[in-house]
């Protein structure tokens, strides 16, 4: 793997971690149960993407 490819992977993993964090922070501030559940699902989806992507390494 080239250094450029490794940088791309590092960036992609960082973005997925960022999305997880922001969705979880947002969900913790929302009162509406349906909206909160939707945002929590998005956080979980990005967590799974991160795990799958990391697992390919």
C-alpha angles and dihedrals in degrees: 000000000000124000089247091055091049090052090051091052091047090051093047092050090047091052092051091050090049092051091049091051096047094046091049092048091049094047090053090058099047122097100189106093096209094049091044091053091049092052091046088053089053090051090051091048091054089047089055092047089052092049093047093047092046090047091059089063 
